[in-house]
Amino acid sequence: EHSDAVKGSILLMQAPNTATLIKGTITGLEPGPHGFHIHEFGDMSDGCKSMGGHYNPDGVDHGDVEQGHVGDLGNVTASEQGVADFTMVAKRVDLMGDRSVVGRGMVIHADRDDLGRGGDAESKKTGNAGDRLACGVIVLKE
């Protein structure tokens, strides 16, 4: 949603009491790293803008997939052809229970995420990852 050029498919998988595996392909990107996050809301009423901030149930500063907001997934890197193929393990992302991300938004950003190390207030909030290029809602599938 939100882009004619940027499209993708992302699969999140989790067995009980294990980390979540996130696999995906996003096309139509500029080559290089792009911030990738789970956002608070699965609301697309105003495109990607209505998805709120990064999912942050612990009220901590921005970081990476290991430390920071639960929704901080770091960067995915697009090839010279504009394709980002990725697989990551996200230990703090849950698909079950009271901290489940099901129903929340997933966003790919225009710029590299500085992982909260940019030395300014926006870095500690968003990682200076820039505009929201495309987004979708995390839903359950059989």
Residue, then its C-alpha position, 0 to 999 in steps of 0.5 A: e500500500h502507498s506506493d506504485a513502485v515499492k511492493g513486497s511480501i513478508l512472512l512472520m513465523q513463530a512456534p510457541n516459546t521461540a523467536t519469530l522468523i521474518k522472511g521477505t522480498i521487497t521490490g522497487l527500492e533504491p539500492g542500499p539499506h532501508g529502515f524496516h519497522i513494525h508500527e503501532f497501528g494496522d490503520m491504513s486509513d491515511g496510507c502509511k501515515s496513520m500507522g503511528g510510531h514504532y511499536n514500543p510497548d516498553g517505552v524505550d529509545h530506538g535501537d535495532v532488532e536486539q535492543g530498542h523498540v520491539g518494532d525495530l527491525g534494523n535495515v534491509t538492503a536492496s540490491e542494484q536491481g532494487v530488490a531486498d531479499f531478507t531473513m531475520v530472527a526477531k527474539r522480541v517480536d511475538l505473534m501470540g500473547d498480549r504483546s502480539v504484533v498481529g494487527r499492527g503495521m509493517v513499514i519500509h522506509a526511504d533511508r538507512d536506519d541509524l539504529g538510534r546512534g545518530g546523536d540527535a532526538e529523532s535518532k532516538k525516536t525513529g532512527n532517521a529512517g526517512d519517509r514511509l515508502a510502503c506499508g501493510v498490516i500483519v494478519l494471520k493466515e492458515 
